[in-house]
């Protein structure tokens, strides 16, 4: 097992504002954007899946611990309406 990474040490940390990702030829191509700068990375699919599962588990833990729901919709996913229709009595529906 790899040793734990010490996030308190190391180089500068970059705040990421957005990303673009696509899987091409069995590799994840991902670009993180920070201001005007772009940082590109390529990951094999097995590492991509581990990263995805690890991040999802940590976010779920934070949501449960803090009793919150973090909006993780992608830009092309519709927002669920907060208005819920209720059946009207006598209409047969």
Buried (B, 14 or more C-beta within 10 A) or exposed (E): EEEEEEEEEEEEEEEEEEEEEEEEEEBBBBEBEEEEEEEEEEBEEEEBEEEEEEEEEEEEEEEEEEEEEEEEEEEEEEEEEEEEEEEEEEEEE
